[in-house]
Amino acid sequence: MTSAGVITAGTALKALAYKDSLTAGDVGAAPTSHTHKAEDITSGTLSVARGGTGVTTVADIFATYGVEYIEGTQTAATGS
């Protein structure tokens, strides 16, 4: 494996020389089924089904969920 974590062709060929197939562990990949802590999420948008809002901006919260004001902030929907 290279320092960047990418498997080299030589490493893959050596692994295959002793096995019929490669596993996730052979190439440094995560298992098919695995979990992460919420604190590991550093980018992207969480869907509502995954505990997020499913939107990326406060304006989208207002539009998507019909919110008019967020208590404890100076944020309110404008326009309509």
ABEGO torsion letter per residue (X at the ends): XBAAGBBBAAAAAAAAAABABBBAAAAGBBBABBBBBAAABABEBBBAAAGBAGBABAAAAAAAAGBABBBGBABBBBGX
